[in-house]
Amino acid sequence: MNRKTNALLAALIAGTFASASVASFAQTTPDAPSAADQKAAKEQSKADKKGAVAQAKADKKKTEAQSDANEAAADAKVKNAKKAD
């Protein structure tokens, strides 16, 4: 094997050990969320819901505006067609 291959293998092995140590550490953390975590999750859920409602309202307004614009364009085409006659 040449130097590049050896360096690559050494890097892969080092990365594997680093991942294993992180996984080992992650397993030692407690599984039960604290009261603060639960409260934060609840508040985040409320904020997500409000954001979804606001996005839906904005989408509805955009759709209505696009519909109005399409109707105006169609009216203009009819008017132009009548002028052409």
C-alpha positions in Angstrom: 0.0 0.0 0.0 1.1 3.5 -0.6 1.2 6.5 1.7 -2.2 7.9 0.5 -3.9 4.6 1.2 -2.4 4.3 4.6 -3.4 7.9 5.5 -6.9 7.2 4.3 -7.2 4.0 6.3 -5.8 5.8 9.4 -8.4 8.6 9.0 -11.2 6.1 8.6 -10.2 4.2 11.7 -9.8 7.4 13.7 -13.3 8.5 12.6 -14.8 5.1 13.6 -13.3 5.4 17.1 -14.6 9.0 17.4 -18.1 7.9 16.4 -18.0 5.0 18.8 -17.1 7.3 21.7 -19.8 9.8 20.8 -22.4 7.0 20.6 -21.2 5.7 24.0 -21.6 9.2 25.5 -25.0 9.6 24.0 -26.2 6.4 25.6 -25.4 7.7 29.1 -27.7 10.7 28.8 -31.1 10.4 30.6 -34.0 9.3 28.5 -36.8 11.2 30.3 -37.2 14.9 29.2 -37.3 17.4 32.0 -40.3 19.6 32.8 -38.6 22.5 31.0 -38.1 20.4 27.9 -41.7 19.4 27.9 -42.8 23.0 28.3 -40.5 24.1 25.5 -41.9 21.4 23.3 -45.4 22.5 24.0 -44.6 26.1 23.3 -42.9 25.1 20.1 -46.0 23.1 19.1 -48.2 26.1 19.6 -45.8 28.3 17.6 -45.7 25.8 14.8 -49.5 25.7 14.7 -49.8 29.5 14.6 -47.2 29.5 11.8 -49.1 26.9 9.8 -52.4 28.9 10.2 -50.6 32.1 9.1 -49.1 30.4 6.1 -52.4 29.0 5.1 -54.0 32.4 5.3 -51.2 33.9 3.2 -51.6 31.1 0.6 -55.3 31.8 0.4 -54.8 35.5 -0.2 -52.2 34.7 -2.8 -54.5 32.3 -4.6 -57.4 34.9 -4.5 -55.1 37.6 -5.9 -53.9 35.3 -8.6 -57.5 34.4 -9.5 -58.4 38.1 -9.7 -55.4 38.8 -11.9 -56.3 35.9 -14.2 -59.9 37.2 -14.4 -58.6 40.6 -15.3 -56.3 39.2 -18.0 -59.2 37.2 -19.5 -61.4 40.3 -19.5 -58.6 42.3 -21.3 -58.3 39.5 -23.9 -62.1 39.7 -24.6 -62.0 43.4 -24.8 -59.0 43.3 -27.3 -60.8 40.6 -29.3 -63.9 42.8 -29.6 -61.7 45.8 -30.7 -60.1 43.7 -33.4 -63.5 43.0 -35.0 
